[in-house]
Amino acid sequence: MRQQLRDCNAALEDALGTPVRWFRPPHGGRRPDVLRAARELGLTPVLWNAMGYDWKPTTPEAVERNILRSFHKNRRRGGATNALLHDGGQAGMGQNRSHTIAATDRLISLWKEEFARRDEFCEFVTPEAGRSIELP
């Protein structure tokens, strides 16, 4: 497990150009040995509190609506949002993820504008940025 995490982190850090800080256990499984290995590598285990329900065929609007519903609920409670979106599906790799890609693009644009307008802090980690983007 530890070696898998090391190898995965090396690939992510190479792509992002910044150290990996978080670890989301697969399927949310929080087995003690997995969490221990993550912490030994300096990773903070996190789970999601907003789900796009994008593992099945749907529309970008539905994915966006699902994430925003939880985002606004988390905000009312004074919390941050960690959105769960998928790059594959249970049926295997190579599935159409265009709805997830479109919804992600729309959400990032919306959040950049909203947080900048409110003069609040927001952080994204994206391969395109190659680093954390802090707004404003």
Secondary structure as UniProt FT lines:
FT   HELIX           2..16
FT   STRAND          22..23
FT   HELIX           26..28
FT   HELIX           32..40
FT   TURN            41..42
FT   STRAND          44..45
FT   STRAND          50..51
FT   HELIX           60..76
FT   TURN            77..78
FT   STRAND          83..84
FT   TURN            90..91
FT   HELIX           98..118
FT   STRAND          122..126
FT   TURN            127..130
FT   STRAND          131..135
//
